[in-house]
């Protein structure tokens, strides 16, 4: 999950930002409306191992992009 990502930021801009830091293309994107200054996008990387995702996360967490400081959070899949 990346936050805060405004609705005006296109999926292509997000993909370009992530690609710049070595991320592969994401498989899915879901926009999550936030109250106030915390809108977010939830991204799925189906072919990326958790260890690799953690390495990539460190590259973008707290990076200033698009006039905001991006927070990157890894959310694990739930098993029920």
Buried (B, 14 or more C-beta within 10 A) or exposed (E): BBBBBEEEBEEEEBBEBBEEBEBBEBEEBEBEEBEEEEBBBBBEBEEBEEEBBEEBBEEBBEBEBBEBEBBBEEEEEEEE
